[in-house]
Amino acid sequence: MFQWTFSLPPEPVASWSNFLSSNPEAMIGFSTLGPRTFHQLQTSFTAAYLQVGLPPRRHVLPFPATTLWERLYPSARVETEEIRITYPSVQAFLRAIKYAGADCASTRPTPIPREVYLRMCEYYATHFPAPQQAGIQVTYEAVYVILTDLSAHG
């Protein structure tokens, strides 16, 4: 899985192509995250910045669009699935992704203003509650890619 790696993965393509051309019955499968992953978090941050009169900043890494994989590998089979998970609070969600090793520090050179953080948490809890108000809802967009022939690789 390409989990927290968001640059295009050109390095493996040569070895994948060699492997697939020498093993015609073989296939390579991988999964990654799609652009709807954590969309609630980015929407909430954007709203919070606007509420306090500051220009919005990105706090969720930009995940590649599904069409990128189809464009890079025309013979690829690409499927997506939205997985929704409930967390008891925004703070619990942020702790969970921090402990998983996710970090957007390279795109966030300055700290988040306290007022922005508080408003983001409030907006998130209000606009993206989990079913029956049992916390918040978080979306992961899983992208599954199967490669069988890279001869048409763009």
PyMOL commands that set and color helices and strands:
alter all, ss='L'
color gray80, all
select helices_A, chain A and resi 11-22+39-51+66-72+90-99+105-107+114-127+131-133
alter helices_A, ss='H'
color red, helices_A
select strands_A, chain A and resi 28-33+77-87+136-147
alter strands_A, ss='S'
color yellow, strands_A
deselect
rebuild
show_as cartoon
